Amino acid sequence: MPHDYGFNIRDLRRVIAVAEHRSLRRAALALEVDQGTLTRSIQALEHALRIPLFERMRTGVRLTAAGVAFTKIAASVLDGMDEAMLHLRLRHNGVVGRLRLGVQASFASGAVAALLERYHAEYPDIDFQITDGPRERLLRDVAASRLNAAIIITGEGWTARSAPLGRERVLAAVARDHPFEARGAVTWAALSDCLLTLPRRGAGMELRKLALLHGILPERIMFHDAAIDRLLALARHGDKILLVTEGATGIRMDGVVFRPIMDESGPATFDLALCWRDGESDPVLTRFVELARQTQEDDASFPGAGAV
């Protein structure tokens, strides 16, 4: 059962000061306290511990054997307290901690990759915990506080806080010897006779909705429970075409090329957004949101920003 010894951090600092100066008078001057106050504090501590910490001599004081052991413990406690307080201040300022982030689309390159790289460069002591998955599941995890925030393809069903992150094109990943390889872009009409491969996780459902909206028959679409790199390897062999968001182009795969998909108004695109809960006050998240908004403003300040 823990004991209440009746002393505090200030008492520990006073013991260490007296031990270092070997004089109550010099220690009192260094601590800027009255010598009588310091003497009573040391005596009260010795009484609480029932152990003499100092031997009083005509020339000053010196530690007893027990005092030597106690000052080592006190120094360790103070070092730990100082470190804990520093960590607490940094945590309060959003400089250290953990960010639990859901990401729907691929981020091997593109706007999301640039944001994460910039954030890591500015806050290297933040631990990332990245979760991927479909849009609905990530938003449920944000609402339930299992995630701090999620980067998702915009759509219906989220009424809490959000910030735009820009736009990414929808691309077709094809084998280098595929007839589409010679084209600068492909149309949905050209894809209507092809077998399309989609990842079940991540942006898969949004890609399927977009394909169906442009006349692709459901039987032409096949989901796979596999990571993007596996599906790119699958696209490298045979006539299957993988639909991806632009962030996947950072995954290098020999024998595979990416071609933008065009619709009636130009390149097919998705808008991305950062979403988080109302009332979320985590300083780590606050820093991330601020940087996301700043990055978007910086991108918008360049001529031609947002063009696809």
C-alpha positions in Angstrom: 0.0 0.0 0.0 1.5 3.4 -1.0 2.7 5.7 1.8 2.2 9.5 1.9 5.6 10.9 2.9 4.3 14.5 3.0 7.0 16.0 0.6 6.8 17.3 -2.9 9.0 18.1 -6.0 10.2 21.3 -4.4 11.6 19.4 -1.4 13.5 17.1 -3.8 15.0 20.0 -5.5 16.0 21.6 -2.2 17.8 18.3 -1.1 19.8 18.2 -4.3 20.7 21.8 -4.0 22.0 21.4 -0.4 23.9 18.2 -1.5 25.5 20.1 -4.4 26.5 23.2 -2.3 27.3 21.3 0.9 26.0 24.3 2.7 22.5 25.3 3.8 23.5 29.0 3.4 24.9 28.7 -0.1 22.0 26.5 -1.1 19.5 29.0 0.2 21.2 31.8 -1.8 21.1 29.7 -5.0 17.4 28.8 -4.4 16.6 32.3 -3.4 14.8 31.2 -0.2 15.4 32.1 3.4 17.9 29.8 5.1 15.6 29.1 8.0 12.8 28.0 5.5 15.3 25.7 3.8 16.5 24.2 7.1 12.9 23.5 8.2 12.1 22.0 4.9 15.1 19.6 5.1 14.3 18.7 8.7 10.6 18.0 7.8 11.7 15.8 5.0 14.1 13.8 7.2 11.3 13.5 9.8 8.9 12.2 7.2 11.4 9.7 5.9 12.6 8.8 9.4 16.1 8.9 7.9 18.9 11.5 8.4 20.0 12.8 5.0 22.8 15.1 6.1 25.4 15.3 8.7 25.7 18.8 10.2 29.3 20.0 10.6 30.9 23.3 11.6 32.0 23.9 7.9 28.6 22.9 6.4 26.8 19.7 5.7 27.5 16.4 4.0 25.3 13.6 2.8 24.8 10.4 4.9 24.9 7.1 3.1 21.1 7.1 3.1 21.3 10.7 1.8 23.5 9.7 -1.1 21.0 7.0 -2.1 18.1 9.4 -1.7 19.6 12.1 -3.9 20.1 9.6 -6.7 16.5 8.6 -6.5 15.4 12.3 -6.3 17.5 13.2 -9.3 15.9 10.3 -11.3 12.5 11.5 -10.3 13.2 15.1 -11.3 14.7 14.1 -14.6 11.6 11.9 -15.3 9.3 14.8 -14.3 11.1 17.3 -16.4 10.9 14.9 -19.4 7.2 14.2 -18.8 6.5 18.0 -18.5 8.4 18.7 -21.7 6.5 15.8 -23.5 3.2 17.2 -22.2 4.0 20.7 -23.5 5.0 19.3 -26.9 1.8 17.2 -26.9 -0.3 20.2 -26.0 1.3 22.1 -28.9 0.7 19.2 -31.4 4.4 18.5 -31.9 4.5 15.0 -30.5 1.8 12.3 -30.4 0.0 10.0 -32.7 -2.2 10.7 -35.7 -4.7 7.9 -36.6 -5.5 8.6 -40.2 -7.7 6.7 -42.6 -6.9 7.1 -46.3 -9.2 5.8 -49.0 -7.3 6.5 -52.2 -3.8 5.3 -53.1 -1.1 7.8 -52.0 2.1 6.5 -53.5 2.2 9.9 -55.3 -0.1 12.9 -55.8 -1.7 15.4 -53.5 -2.1 13.1 -50.5 1.5 11.9 -50.7 2.7 15.4 -50.8 0.6 16.4 -47.8 1.9 13.5 -45.7 5.5 14.1 -46.7 5.2 17.8 -45.8 3.6 17.0 -42.5 6.2 14.4 -41.6 9.0 16.9 -42.5 7.5 19.6 -40.2 6.5 17.2 -37.4 8.9 14.3 -37.4 8.0 13.2 -33.9 4.4 12.5 -34.8 3.7 8.7 -35.2 1.4 7.9 -38.1 -1.1 5.1 -37.8 -2.5 4.7 -41.3 -5.7 2.7 -42.1 -7.1 2.0 -45.5 -10.5 0.9 -46.4 -13.7 1.9 -48.2 -15.2 5.4 -47.7 -18.1 4.4 -45.5 -16.1 2.3 -43.1 -13.4 5.1 -42.7 -16.1 7.7 -42.0 -17.7 5.3 -39.4 -14.4 4.9 -37.7 -13.9 8.7 -37.6 -17.4 9.2 -36.1 -16.7 6.5 -33.5 -13.3 8.1 -32.7 -11.4 5.1 -33.8 -9.7 7.4 -36.3 -8.8 11.1 -35.8 -9.6 11.9 -39.4 -9.9 10.3 -42.9 -8.9 11.4 -46.4 -11.7 10.2 -48.6 -13.3 10.7 -52.0 -16.1 13.3 -51.5 -19.7 12.2 -51.6 -22.9 12.1 -49.5 -23.2 10.9 -46.0 -20.8 13.2 -44.1 -22.1 16.3 -42.3 -19.3 17.0 -39.8 -16.1 18.9 -40.4 -14.2 18.6 -43.7 -11.6 20.5 -45.8 -11.0 20.0 -49.6 -7.7 18.5 -50.6 -7.8 18.9 -54.3 -8.6 16.6 -57.3 -7.1 13.5 -58.7 -7.6 11.9 -62.1 -9.0 8.4 -62.7 -6.6 6.3 -64.7 -6.5 3.0 -66.6 -3.5 0.8 -65.9 -2.8 -1.3 -68.9 -0.1 -3.7 -70.1 2.6 -2.1 -72.2 1.6 -4.3 -75.2 -2.1 -3.4 -74.9 -3.6 -1.5 -77.8 -4.4 1.4 -75.4 -0.7 1.9 -74.7 -0.3 3.8 -77.9 -3.1 6.3 -76.9 -2.6 9.4 -74.9 -6.0 8.8 -73.1 -8.9 6.4 -73.3 -12.7 7.0 -73.2 -15.4 5.2 -71.2 -16.8 4.1 -74.6 -13.5 2.4 -75.4 -13.5 0.7 -72.1 -17.0 -0.7 -72.5 -15.8 -3.9 -74.2 -12.9 -4.5 -71.7 -12.7 -6.5 -68.5 -12.1 -4.0 -65.7 -10.4 -4.9 -62.5 -11.0 -2.9 -59.2 -9.7 -3.2 -55.7 -12.4 -4.0 -53.2 -10.8 -1.7 -50.6 -9.9 1.9 -51.0 -11.5 3.7 -54.0 -12.9 0.5 -55.5 -16.6 1.2 -54.8 -16.4 4.8 -56.1 -14.6 3.7 -59.2 -17.3 1.1 -59.8 -20.1 3.7 -59.4 -18.3 6.0 -61.9 -17.8 3.2 -64.4 -21.5 2.2 -64.2 -22.5 5.8 -64.5 -20.7 5.9 -67.9 -22.3 2.8 -69.3 -19.9 0.0 -68.2 -21.9 -3.2 -67.7 -21.7 -4.7 -64.2 -20.5 -8.1 -65.6 -17.5 -6.3 -67.1 -16.3 -5.3 -63.6 -14.5 -7.6 -61.2 -13.4 -6.9 -57.7 -10.3 -8.3 -56.1 -9.3 -8.5 -52.4 -5.7 -7.6 -53.1 -3.4 -4.6 -52.8 -2.8 -2.3 -55.7 0.7 -3.6 -56.4 -0.7 -7.1 -56.8 -3.4 -5.8 -59.2 -0.9 -3.9 -61.2 1.1 -7.1 -61.6 -2.2 -8.8 -62.8 -2.8 -6.0 -65.3 0.7 -6.5 -66.7 -0.3 -10.0 -67.9 -3.4 -10.4 -70.1 -6.1 -8.0 -71.3 -7.5 -7.0 -67.9 -7.5 -3.2 -67.2 -7.1 -1.9 -63.7 -8.9 1.4 -62.7 -7.0 3.5 -60.2 -6.8 7.0 -58.8 -3.8 9.2 -59.7 -2.0 8.5 -56.4 -1.3 4.9 -57.6 1.1 6.1 -60.3 3.8 6.3 -57.7 3.9 2.5 -57.6 6.4 1.5 -60.3 5.6 -1.7 -62.2 7.5 -2.8 -65.2 5.3 -3.5 -68.2 2.4 -1.3 -67.0 1.4 2.2 -68.2 -1.2 4.6 -67.0 -3.6 6.4 -69.3 -6.2 9.0 -68.2 -9.8 8.3 -68.7 -11.8 11.0 -70.5 -15.5 11.8 -70.2 -17.7 14.4 -71.9 -16.1 17.3 -70.1 -12.5 16.2 -69.9 -10.5 13.9 -67.7 -12.5 11.9 -65.2 -11.6 13.0 -61.7 -12.4 12.6 -58.0 -12.5 15.3 -55.4 -10.6 14.5 -52.2 -11.4 15.8 -48.7 -10.1 15.5 -45.2 -12.9 14.7 -42.7 -13.0 14.8 -38.9 -15.5 14.9 -36.1 -17.3 17.9 -34.7 -15.7 18.8 -31.3 -12.4 17.0 -32.0 -9.8 19.0 -30.1 -6.7 16.8 -30.4 -3.8 19.3 -31.0 -2.0 16.8 -33.3 -5.1 16.7 -35.5 -5.4 20.5 -35.4 -1.8 20.9 -36.7 -2.6 18.4 -39.5 -5.8 20.2 -40.5 -4.0 23.5 -40.5 -1.2 22.1 -42.7 -3.8 20.5 -45.1 -5.5 23.8 -45.5 -2.2 25.7 -46.0 -1.1 23.1 -48.6 -4.3 23.5 -50.5 -4.0 27.3 -50.4 -0.4 27.1 -51.6 -1.4 24.8 -54.5 -4.2 27.1 -55.5 -1.8 30.1 -55.6 0.1 28.7 -58.6 -1.1 29.5 -62.1 -3.0 26.5 -63.5 -3.4 24.8 -60.1 -6.2 22.3 -60.2 -5.9 21.7 -63.9 -6.1 18.1 -64.9 
